[in-house]
Amino acid sequence: MSNATSTTAVIQTRNLCKSYFLAKERIDVLRNIELTVPRGAYMAIMGHSGAGKSTLLNILGCLDKPTDGEYLFNDRLVNSMSQSGLADVRNRDIGFVFQSFNLLPKLDVASNVELPLIYANVARRERQKRVREILERFGLWERRAHKPSEISGGQKQRVAIARALVKKPSIILADEPTGNLDSHTSEEILAVFDELHRDGNTILVITHESDIAARAAGLIRLVDGAIAA
């Protein structure tokens, strides 16, 4: 389901750094990050709280820009993009899955999944076709008219994954995707990611849990804003 481009890497960073200034003090949050995420890879970034995972996710998800170094997404230099250019990449090429699901409570399941396609100006008939296909794939079609408050935590995360996939992104960025789920439901969601990887999707998971990171084929450890392993 992933988009094809000329390169074998979806994400590539070179000496990527991120700093913030508090009064006159410079705080280095990310230091010289060298990272390559090949197309079709299933990788995890692991680190304790404060290691820089969220900051790195924001940059990789085109929600922020690095202070120094380079970030290439599908061979395009993110550093030089305008805010509208960043938004275009987010809307078209990146599927986000969050710990808190981030579903809109007033919309039903089908409408939540359809939303990225509306932002991408996909025609209505094509939107309806894709929404049905993805909801049937995840066993959610019969829940299409339910609001998020009317379904379980595991079903909410499946809806979030369906929403991420419906626009056929280049990569899925998952931030602690099982953080709000019990162990049984977490295993079900991780099995979904295993299946998505087998289908050829590129997945990058941010986590602090070693058992979740172990499911990925590649692991990067962040310590104090730098790659330790």
C-alpha positions as CSV (number, residue, x, y, z in Angstrom):
1,M,0.0,0.0,0.0
2,S,3.0,2.3,0.2
3,N,3.8,4.9,-2.5
4,A,6.8,4.2,-4.7
5,T,9.5,6.8,-5.3
6,S,13.0,6.7,-6.8
7,T,14.9,6.0,-3.6
8,T,15.2,3.0,-1.4
9,A,15.0,5.2,1.8
10,V,11.9,7.0,2.9
11,I,13.8,8.8,5.7
12,Q,17.4,9.9,5.8
13,T,19.0,12.3,8.3
14,R,22.6,13.6,8.3
15,N,24.0,15.1,11.5
16,L,20.6,16.2,12.5
17,C,20.4,18.4,15.6
18,K,17.7,20.2,17.4
19,S,18.3,22.9,20.0
20,Y,16.0,25.2,22.0
21,F,16.9,28.5,23.8
22,L,15.8,29.2,27.3
23,A,16.7,32.8,28.1
24,K,20.4,32.8,27.1
25,E,20.9,29.1,27.6
26,R,21.1,26.7,24.6
27,I,19.6,23.3,25.3
28,D,20.6,20.6,22.8
29,V,17.8,18.1,22.6
30,L,19.0,16.1,19.6
31,R,22.7,15.7,18.6
32,N,24.1,14.5,15.3
33,I,21.4,12.0,14.5
34,E,22.3,9.8,11.5
35,L,19.3,7.7,10.6
36,T,18.1,5.8,7.5
37,V,14.7,4.2,7.3
38,P,14.7,2.0,4.1
39,R,11.4,1.5,2.2
40,G,9.6,-1.5,3.6
41,A,11.5,-1.5,6.9
42,Y,9.9,-2.0,10.3
43,M,12.1,-0.1,12.8
44,A,11.8,1.1,16.4
45,I,13.3,4.0,18.2
46,M,13.6,3.3,21.9
47,G,14.6,5.5,24.8
48,H,13.6,6.6,28.3
49,S,11.6,9.7,29.0
50,G,13.7,12.8,28.1
51,A,15.9,10.9,25.6
52,G,14.6,13.1,22.7
53,K,12.1,10.6,21.2
54,S,9.2,13.1,20.9
55,T,11.4,15.8,19.5
56,L,12.7,13.4,16.9
57,L,9.2,12.2,16.0
58,N,8.1,15.8,15.5
59,I,10.9,16.4,13.0
60,L,10.5,13.0,11.2
61,G,6.7,13.7,11.0
62,C,7.4,17.1,9.5
63,L,5.8,18.9,12.4
64,D,9.0,20.7,13.1
65,K,12.4,21.4,11.5
66,P,15.9,20.6,12.7
67,T,18.2,23.4,13.9
68,D,21.2,21.9,12.1
69,G,22.0,19.0,9.8
70,E,19.8,17.7,7.0
71,Y,16.5,15.7,6.9
72,L,15.5,14.1,3.6
73,F,12.0,12.6,3.2
74,N,11.6,10.7,-0.1
75,D,14.7,12.5,-1.4
76,R,13.2,16.0,-0.6
77,L,15.1,18.3,1.8
78,V,12.7,19.0,4.6
79,N,14.9,21.9,5.9
80,S,14.0,24.1,3.0
81,M,10.2,23.4,2.9
82,S,7.7,26.1,3.7
83,Q,4.9,25.5,6.3
84,S,2.5,24.6,3.5
85,G,5.1,22.2,2.0
86,L,5.5,20.5,5.4
87,A,1.7,20.2,5.7
88,D,1.5,18.7,2.2
89,V,4.0,16.0,3.1
90,R,2.1,15.2,6.4
91,N,-1.2,15.0,4.7
92,R,-0.1,13.0,1.7
93,D,2.8,10.8,2.8
94,I,2.8,10.2,6.6
95,G,0.3,8.2,8.5
96,F,0.3,8.9,12.2
97,V,-0.7,6.5,15.0
98,F,-0.8,8.0,18.5
99,Q,-1.1,6.5,22.0
100,S,-4.2,8.6,22.7
101,F,-5.8,7.6,19.3
102,N,-6.6,11.3,18.5
103,L,-10.1,10.4,17.1
104,L,-12.6,13.2,16.8
105,P,-15.3,12.3,19.3
106,K,-18.2,13.9,17.4
107,L,-17.5,11.9,14.2
108,D,-18.3,8.3,13.6
109,V,-15.7,5.7,12.8
110,A,-16.2,6.0,9.0
111,S,-15.9,9.8,9.1
112,N,-12.8,9.7,11.3
113,V,-11.1,7.4,8.7
114,E,-12.3,9.5,5.8
115,L,-10.9,12.8,7.2
116,P,-7.4,12.5,5.7
117,L,-8.8,11.9,2.3
118,I,-10.9,15.0,2.5
119,Y,-7.8,17.0,3.4
120,A,-6.1,15.5,0.4
121,N,-9.0,16.5,-1.9
122,V,-9.8,12.9,-2.9
123,A,-13.1,12.6,-4.8
124,R,-16.1,11.5,-2.8
125,R,-16.7,8.2,-4.6
126,E,-13.0,7.2,-4.2
127,R,-13.1,8.2,-0.5
128,Q,-16.1,6.0,0.1
129,K,-14.4,3.1,-1.7
130,R,-11.2,3.4,0.3
131,V,-12.9,3.8,3.6
132,R,-15.0,0.7,3.1
133,E,-12.0,-1.3,2.0
134,I,-9.9,-0.4,4.9
135,L,-12.7,-0.8,7.5
136,E,-13.5,-4.2,6.1
137,R,-9.8,-5.2,6.3
138,F,-9.7,-4.3,10.0
139,G,-13.1,-5.9,10.8
140,L,-14.6,-2.5,11.6
141,W,-17.2,-2.1,8.8
142,E,-20.1,-3.0,11.1
143,R,-18.9,-0.3,13.5
144,R,-18.7,2.4,10.9
145,A,-21.6,4.4,12.4
146,H,-20.4,4.2,16.0
147,K,-18.7,7.1,17.7
148,P,-15.3,6.6,19.4
149,S,-17.0,6.5,22.8
150,E,-19.0,3.5,21.7
151,I,-16.1,1.2,20.8
152,S,-13.3,-0.4,22.8
153,G,-9.7,0.8,23.2
154,G,-8.4,-1.8,20.8
155,Q,-11.1,-0.9,18.2
156,K,-10.1,2.8,18.6
157,Q,-6.5,2.0,17.8
158,R,-7.6,-0.1,14.8
159,V,-9.6,2.9,13.6
160,A,-6.5,5.1,14.1
161,I,-4.4,2.7,12.1
162,A,-7.0,2.5,9.4
163,R,-7.1,6.3,9.3
164,A,-3.3,6.3,8.9
165,L,-3.3,3.8,6.1
166,V,-6.3,5.0,4.1
167,K,-4.3,7.6,2.2
168,K,-1.6,5.0,1.3
169,P,1.3,6.8,3.0
170,S,5.0,6.4,2.4
171,I,5.5,5.6,6.1
172,I,3.5,5.0,9.3
173,L,4.9,6.8,12.4
174,A,3.5,5.2,15.6
175,D,4.1,7.0,18.9
176,E,3.7,4.6,21.9
177,P,0.8,2.9,20.0
178,T,-0.1,0.4,22.8
179,G,0.4,2.8,25.7
180,N,-3.3,3.0,26.6
181,L,-4.1,-0.6,26.0
182,D,-4.1,-3.7,28.2
183,S,-1.6,-6.5,27.5
184,H,-4.0,-8.7,25.5
185,T,-5.2,-5.8,23.3
186,S,-1.6,-4.6,22.9
187,E,-0.6,-8.0,21.5
188,E,-3.5,-7.7,19.0
189,I,-2.4,-4.3,17.8
190,L,1.3,-5.4,17.5
191,A,0.1,-8.3,15.4
192,V,-1.6,-5.7,13.1
193,F,1.8,-4.0,12.7
194,D,3.4,-7.3,11.9
195,E,0.9,-7.9,9.2
196,L,1.3,-4.4,7.8
197,H,5.0,-5.0,7.6
198,R,4.6,-8.3,5.8
199,D,2.4,-6.4,3.3
200,G,5.3,-4.1,2.5
201,N,4.4,-1.0,4.6
202,T,7.2,1.1,6.1
203,I,6.8,1.4,9.9
204,L,8.7,3.4,12.5
205,V,7.6,2.9,16.1
206,I,8.6,5.2,19.0
207,T,8.5,3.4,22.3
208,H,10.2,3.0,25.7
209,E,9.1,-0.6,26.0
210,S,11.7,-3.3,25.1
211,D,9.1,-6.0,24.2
212,I,7.5,-3.7,21.7
213,A,10.8,-2.6,20.2
214,A,11.7,-6.3,19.9
215,R,8.9,-6.8,17.3
216,A,10.7,-4.5,14.9
217,A,13.4,-5.7,12.5
218,G,15.7,-2.8,13.4
219,L,16.2,-0.9,16.7
220,I,17.7,2.5,17.4
221,R,18.4,3.5,21.0
222,L,18.3,7.2,21.9
223,V,20.2,8.3,25.0
224,D,20.4,12.0,26.0
225,G,19.5,13.1,22.4
226,A,22.1,10.9,20.6
227,I,22.0,7.5,19.0
228,A,23.7,5.0,21.4
229,A,23.1,1.9,19.4
